[in-house]
Amino acid sequence: MWLLISIIGVFVAIFRSISSMIKRDKKKLFGSLLMILIFGISILLFYFHIFLGINVMVFFT
């Protein structure tokens, strides 16, 4: 569920940043890039958590 929210958030942020580039709105562009960064990190952490969990399971079995 958290992964789905993060992916949707990234797409919304990318869309907002593209529209801000077209309108040349600097403040909105910065906010969108910050959103991409936050959601991107959360997705990476999620995948890293799964990867680590699999490695730990393989290591202990």
C-alpha positions as CSV (number, residue, x, y, z in Angstrom):
1,M,0.0,0.0,0.0
2,W,2.8,2.4,1.0
3,L,4.7,1.6,-2.2
4,L,1.6,2.4,-4.3
5,I,1.2,5.8,-2.7
6,S,4.8,6.5,-3.2
7,I,4.7,5.6,-6.9
8,I,1.6,7.8,-7.5
9,G,3.3,10.6,-5.6
10,V,6.3,10.4,-7.8
11,F,4.2,10.6,-11.0
12,V,2.2,13.5,-9.6
13,A,5.4,15.3,-8.7
14,I,7.0,14.7,-12.1
15,F,3.8,16.0,-13.8
16,R,3.8,19.1,-11.6
17,S,7.5,19.8,-12.2
18,I,7.0,19.5,-16.0
19,S,4.0,21.9,-15.9
20,S,6.1,24.3,-13.7
21,M,8.9,24.3,-16.2
22,I,6.5,25.2,-19.0
23,K,5.0,28.1,-16.9
24,R,8.5,29.0,-15.5
25,D,7.2,29.0,-11.9
26,K,10.4,28.6,-9.8
27,K,8.7,28.1,-6.4
28,K,6.4,25.3,-7.6
29,L,9.2,23.6,-9.5
30,F,11.4,23.5,-6.3
31,G,8.4,22.1,-4.3
32,S,7.8,19.4,-7.0
33,L,11.5,18.4,-7.1
34,L,11.4,18.1,-3.3
35,M,8.4,15.9,-3.5
36,I,10.1,13.7,-6.1
37,L,13.1,13.4,-3.8
38,I,11.0,12.4,-0.7
39,F,8.9,9.9,-2.5
40,G,11.9,8.5,-4.4
41,I,13.8,7.9,-1.2
42,S,10.8,6.2,0.4
43,I,10.5,3.8,-2.7
44,L,14.2,3.1,-2.5
45,L,14.0,2.4,1.2
46,F,11.1,0.0,0.6
47,Y,13.0,-1.9,-2.0
48,F,16.2,-1.9,0.1
49,H,14.2,-3.2,3.1
50,I,12.8,-6.1,1.0
51,F,16.3,-6.9,-0.5
52,L,17.9,-6.9,2.9
53,G,15.1,-9.1,4.3
54,I,15.6,-11.6,1.5
55,N,19.4,-11.6,2.0
56,V,19.0,-12.2,5.8
57,M,16.6,-15.1,5.1
58,V,19.0,-16.7,2.7
59,F,21.9,-16.1,5.0
60,F,20.2,-17.8,8.0
61,T,18.7,-20.8,6.1
